[in-house]
Amino acid sequence: MKRHGGLWPAVVSWSNLLLAARKARRGKRDRAAVLRFEFDLEREILALQRELVSGDYRPGPFRTHWIDRPKRRMISAAPYRDRVVHHAVMNVLEPILNRRMHPQSYACRPGKGAHAAADRLQKLAGRFRYAVHCDVRKFFPSIDHALLKAIFRRTIKDRRLLALMDAVVDASNPQERVQDWFPGDRLFSPLERRRGLPIGNLTSQWFANWYLDGLDRRLTGELRIGGYVRYCDDFAMLDDDPGRLRRAVAAAREALAERRLRLHEERTAVGRTARGLSFVGFRIWPTHRLLRKAGVRRFRRRVRWLRGAYARGALGPREVRMRLNGWLGHACQACSRRLIHRLSREWVFIREAGSGAPEGSMTTVSEGERGGAESAVRGSGRVLDQQSQELPFCLPQQERAR
């Protein structure tokens, strides 16, 4: 397998660092760290370039917080200049990795994503009768640093780039503790080996995807599984023979153990595709797909929080609209027209007195906007039968005080 070298000059070039800064600031222009960096952009990039060339660059400390939904996880945010370096590295590595990775791996890659993975799985569900959905237990906290660095060296031979990638991995903050023993381990092996990548880094997403590429090739190449889709640590296998799928689950368990990972054993049952599969936020059948109920409940909680924030003046109409549109973009990929119309009755936002806006001002939409939003909803022959009548569709837009 070909190894790539001579990549370091492209990583530290002025044009690449400038492009990395532009990518890192997307959607974050109003944040203080971004504004400070952008205020003296040329000087900051030159300083970063000098540190990289001289070998003096060291990643900074992370800012962390915990989230509880959909499950408890620690989210880590690297300093802004480190995020610029992450984009600079991936600008060079992304084309190489995108060509080498398995075609049925959908996370992070251009032209793919969660919705493309759902489309692929729905097509496969129409071709095969049985399926099994698997996911890795505590995936990001369990990624072994030594094994990950060995994977780097199978593809990259540029020593300076490898040293930078190693520094990014070594700078990972302590993650949730995972204690698993594997064949050949001693009593204290789980404590001696460094593990875990921070959730939130661009490099972490790509490195994690890279870490499981060997699993993709083993399951599809050696076992000849009929259908296969993977999104990060979630993967689904489909076939007409349930026995072959059970053997594939055993092979996946063995391949993951070689990478010091474990499957969620309670989620590896083989079932009929006609009964539906849960994958990337959808419940998928051969003929249609719906949003998962847990995701809808989380969104309704989010809407209640948005209404409170808008009433206090903490959020404006533009911010509320962006958040609603983000969920709508996801919901429109399922058969969800009636669900959206039912939920839209909750999307009326009223400003409280003394919050910086006239008392009683609220958000609604014009008829033209309502029609445009309705036309964006994906049609289907089978939709949610949760409410038969049409309901008003409301989106945030500031109006005059009544």
C-alpha positions in Angstrom: 0.0 0.0 0.0 1.4 3.4 -1.0 2.6 5.7 1.7 2.5 9.5 1.2 5.5 11.8 1.8 6.5 15.4 1.1 3.3 16.8 2.7 4.9 19.1 5.3 5.5 22.2 3.0 1.8 22.1 2.0 0.7 22.0 5.6 2.7 25.1 6.7 2.2 27.1 3.6 0.7 30.6 3.9 -2.2 29.8 1.6 -3.1 26.6 3.5 -3.0 28.4 6.9 -5.1 31.2 5.6 -7.7 28.8 4.2 -7.6 26.9 7.6 -8.4 30.2 9.4 -11.3 30.8 7.1 -12.7 27.4 7.7 -12.2 27.5 11.5 -14.2 30.8 11.8 -17.3 29.5 10.0 -20.3 30.0 12.2 -18.2 31.5 15.0 -17.4 35.1 13.7 -18.9 36.8 16.8 -16.9 34.9 19.4 -14.2 36.7 21.3 -11.3 34.3 20.5 -12.2 34.5 16.8 -12.4 38.3 16.8 -9.0 38.6 18.6 -7.4 36.2 16.0 -9.1 38.0 13.0 -8.2 41.5 14.3 -4.5 40.8 13.6 -4.9 37.9 11.2 -1.6 38.2 9.3 0.5 38.5 12.4 -1.3 35.5 14.0 -0.8 33.3 11.0 2.9 34.2 10.6 3.5 33.4 14.3 1.7 30.1 13.9 3.7 29.3 10.8 7.0 30.1 12.6 6.1 27.8 15.5 5.2 25.0 13.1 8.3 25.3 11.0 10.7 25.6 14.0 9.0 22.7 15.9 8.0 24.9 18.9 4.3 24.6 18.4 2.5 23.0 21.4 -1.3 22.6 21.6 -3.0 24.5 24.4 -5.4 23.3 27.1 -9.0 22.4 26.4 -12.2 23.8 27.7 -14.6 21.1 28.6 -18.3 20.6 29.6 -20.6 17.7 30.0 -23.8 17.0 28.1 -26.5 14.5 29.3 -28.5 14.0 26.1 -28.7 11.7 24.2 -26.2 10.2 26.6 -23.6 11.6 29.1 -20.5 12.7 27.2 -17.7 15.2 27.8 -17.3 17.8 25.0 -13.9 19.4 24.6 -13.1 22.7 22.9 -9.5 23.3 21.8 -8.1 26.9 21.7 -8.9 28.7 18.5 -5.4 28.7 17.1 -5.2 25.0 17.6 -8.4 24.6 15.6 -6.7 26.5 12.8 -3.8 24.0 12.9 -6.3 21.1 12.8 -7.9 22.5 9.7 -4.5 23.0 8.1 -3.6 19.4 8.7 -6.9 18.1 7.4 -6.8 20.3 4.3 -3.8 18.1 3.2 -4.9 14.8 4.7 -8.5 14.8 3.7 -8.1 14.2 -0.1 -5.7 11.3 0.7 -7.9 9.7 3.3 -11.1 10.2 1.3 -9.6 8.2 -1.6 -8.4 5.4 0.7 -11.3 5.0 3.0 -14.0 2.4 2.4 -16.8 3.8 0.2 -19.5 2.8 2.7 -18.0 4.9 5.5 -20.1 8.1 5.7 -18.8 10.2 8.7 -17.0 13.5 8.0 -16.4 12.9 4.4 -17.4 15.4 1.6 -20.5 14.3 -0.3 -21.6 11.9 2.4 -22.9 12.5 5.9 -25.7 11.1 8.1 -28.5 11.7 5.6 -26.6 10.0 2.8 -26.0 7.0 5.2 -29.7 6.9 5.9 -30.5 6.9 2.2 -28.0 4.1 1.6 -29.4 2.0 4.5 -33.0 2.4 3.3 -32.0 1.2 -0.2 -30.2 -1.8 1.3 -33.2 -2.6 3.5 -35.3 -3.0 0.3 -32.8 -5.5 -1.1 -32.1 -7.7 2.0 -34.4 -9.4 4.5 -32.3 -9.4 7.6 -30.1 -6.8 9.3 -28.1 -6.1 12.4 -27.2 -2.7 13.9 -24.0 -2.5 16.0 -22.2 0.3 17.8 -19.0 0.5 19.8 -19.1 1.0 23.5 -17.5 4.3 24.7 -15.8 4.7 21.3 -14.0 8.1 21.6 -12.7 7.5 25.2 -11.5 4.0 24.2 -9.3 4.8 21.1 -5.8 3.6 21.9 -3.1 6.2 21.1 -0.3 3.7 20.3 -2.5 1.8 17.9 -3.7 5.0 16.3 -0.2 6.3 15.7 0.7 2.9 14.1 -2.2 3.4 11.7 -0.9 6.9 10.8 2.4 5.3 9.7 0.8 2.9 7.3 -0.3 5.8 5.2 1.9 8.7 5.9 5.7 8.7 5.9 6.4 12.5 6.2 8.2 12.6 9.6 7.4 16.3 10.4 3.7 15.8 9.7 3.7 12.6 11.7 5.3 14.5 14.6 2.6 17.1 14.5 -0.2 14.5 14.3 1.4 12.7 17.3 1.5 16.0 19.2 -2.3 16.5 18.5 -3.0 13.0 19.8 -0.8 13.4 22.8 -2.4 16.7 23.8 -5.8 15.0 24.2 -7.3 15.8 27.6 -8.2 12.9 30.0 -11.4 11.3 28.9 -14.0 9.2 30.6 -12.2 6.2 32.2 -12.8 2.9 30.5 -11.3 -0.3 32.0 -11.2 -3.2 29.6 -8.8 -6.1 29.5 -7.9 -7.8 26.2 -5.8 -10.9 25.4 -2.2 -10.5 26.4 -2.9 -7.7 28.9 -1.4 -7.6 32.4 -3.3 -6.4 35.5 -2.4 -2.8 35.1 -2.4 -2.6 31.2 -5.6 -0.5 31.1 -4.0 2.1 33.3 -0.6 2.1 31.5 -2.0 2.7 27.9 -3.0 6.2 26.9 -6.5 6.3 25.4 -9.2 8.7 24.3 -9.7 11.5 21.7 -11.6 14.7 22.6 -15.1 14.9 21.1 -15.3 18.2 19.3 -12.0 18.3 17.4 -12.0 18.1 13.6 -8.9 15.9 13.8 -10.7 13.6 16.4 -13.5 12.9 14.0 -11.2 12.0 11.1 -8.8 10.0 13.2 -11.7 8.0 14.7 -13.0 7.3 11.3 -9.6 6.3 10.1 -9.2 4.0 13.2 -12.2 1.8 12.0 -11.3 1.7 8.3 -9.7 -1.8 8.8 -13.0 -3.0 10.3 -14.9 -1.9 7.2 -12.6 -3.8 4.9 -12.6 -7.0 6.9 -16.4 -7.2 7.1 -17.0 -6.4 3.5 -13.9 -8.0 1.9 -13.3 -11.2 3.9 -16.9 -12.0 4.9 -18.7 -10.8 1.8 -21.6 -9.2 3.7 -24.4 -8.3 1.3 -24.9 -4.8 2.5 -22.8 -2.5 4.8 -23.1 1.1 6.1 -21.0 2.8 8.8 -21.3 6.2 10.3 -18.5 6.8 12.8 -18.9 4.0 15.4 -22.4 2.9 14.3 -22.5 0.3 11.6 -25.3 -1.8 10.0 -24.9 -5.1 8.2 -27.6 -6.6 5.9 -28.0 -10.0 4.2 -30.5 -12.6 3.3 -28.8 -15.2 5.6 -29.2 -14.5 9.3 -26.5 -17.0 10.1 -24.0 -15.1 8.0 -24.9 -11.9 9.9 -24.3 -13.7 13.3 -20.9 -14.8 12.1 -20.2 -11.3 10.9 -21.0 -9.9 14.4 -18.6 -12.4 15.9 -15.9 -11.3 13.3 -16.6 -7.6 14.2 -16.2 -8.4 17.9 -12.8 -10.0 17.1 -11.7 -7.2 14.8 -12.6 -4.6 17.4 -10.8 -6.4 20.2 -7.6 -6.1 18.1 -8.2 -2.3 18.3 -9.0 -2.6 22.0 -12.7 -1.8 21.5 -15.9 -3.5 22.6 -19.3 -3.8 21.1 -22.6 -3.0 22.9 -23.6 -6.6 23.2 -27.2 -5.9 24.0 -27.6 -4.1 20.7 -26.4 -6.8 18.3 -29.6 -8.8 17.7 -30.3 -9.9 14.1 -33.8 -8.9 12.9 -35.9 -8.5 9.9 -35.6 -5.3 7.9 -39.4 -5.1 7.6 -39.5 -4.4 11.4 -37.3 -1.3 11.0 -33.8 -0.2 12.0 -32.7 2.7 14.2 -29.8 4.5 12.6 -28.4 8.1 12.6 -31.5 9.5 14.3 -34.1 7.8 12.1 -36.2 4.7 12.3 -35.7 3.2 8.8 -38.0 0.8 6.9 -37.6 -0.4 3.3 -40.4 1.9 2.2 -40.1 5.0 4.5 -38.4 6.4 7.5 -39.5 8.4 10.5 -37.7 10.5 13.1 -36.9 8.7 16.3 -39.3 9.6 19.2 -36.3 10.3 21.5 -35.1 12.9 19.1 -38.5 14.6 18.8 -38.7 14.8 22.6 -35.2 16.4 22.8 -36.3 18.9 20.1 -39.4 19.8 22.0 -37.3 20.5 25.2 -35.0 22.6 23.0 -38.0 24.6 21.8 -39.1 25.3 25.3 -35.7 26.5 26.2 -35.6 28.7 23.1 -39.0 30.3 24.1 -37.6 31.1 27.5 -34.4 32.6 26.1 -36.3 34.6 23.6 -38.7 35.9 26.2 -35.8 37.1 28.4 -34.1 38.7 25.5 -31.1 36.4 25.5 -31.8 35.3 21.9 -33.0 37.3 19.0 -35.3 36.3 16.1 -32.3 35.5 13.8 -30.8 33.1 16.4 -34.1 31.4 17.0 -34.8 31.0 13.3 -31.3 29.4 12.7 -31.9 26.8 15.4 -35.3 25.9 14.2 -34.1 25.7 10.6 -31.3 23.4 11.7 -33.8 20.8 13.0 -36.1 21.3 10.0 -33.2 20.4 7.7 -32.9 17.1 9.6 -36.6 16.5 9.9 -37.4 17.1 6.3 -35.2 14.0 5.4 -37.9 11.8 6.9 -41.7 11.4 6.3 -42.5 14.1 8.8 -44.9 16.6 7.2 -47.7 16.2 9.7 -45.3 15.9 12.6 -43.8 19.3 11.7 -47.2 20.9 11.3 -48.2 19.6 14.8 -45.0 20.8 16.4 -45.2 24.2 14.7 -48.0 25.3 17.1 -45.3 25.5 19.8 -43.2 27.9 17.7 -44.7 31.1 18.8 -42.2 33.3 20.7 -43.3 36.2 22.9 -41.0 38.8 24.4 -41.4 39.7 28.1 -41.6 43.3 29.4 -38.3 44.8 30.2 -36.3 42.4 28.0 -35.2 45.0 25.5 -38.1 44.6 23.1 -41.7 46.0 23.2 -43.9 44.0 25.6 -46.0 41.4 23.9 -44.1 41.3 20.6 -44.1 37.9 19.2 -42.9 35.9 16.2 -44.9 34.5 13.3 -44.4 34.2 9.5 -45.9 35.6 6.4 -48.0 33.5 4.0 -45.1 33.4 1.6 -42.6 32.2 4.2 -45.1 29.6 5.3 -45.6 28.2 1.8 -41.8 28.1 1.3 -41.3 26.2 4.6 -44.1 23.8 3.7 -42.7 23.1 0.3 -39.4 22.1 1.9 -41.0 19.3 3.8 -40.4 16.0 2.1 -43.5 14.3 0.7 -44.1 10.6 1.0 -47.0 8.1 0.6 -46.7 7.1 4.2 -46.4 9.8 6.9 -47.0 10.1 10.6 -50.7 9.7 11.5 -50.4 11.8 14.6 -52.9 14.5 13.6 -55.1 14.7 10.6 -55.9 18.4 10.4 -53.5 21.0 9.0 -51.9 23.2 11.6 -50.4 26.7 11.3 -46.7 26.7 10.6 -44.9 29.4 12.6 -41.3 30.5 12.4 -39.6 33.4 14.2 -39.7 36.9 12.7 -39.8 40.1 14.7 -43.0 42.1 14.3 -44.2 45.4 15.6 -45.5 45.6 19.2 -49.3 45.1 19.4 
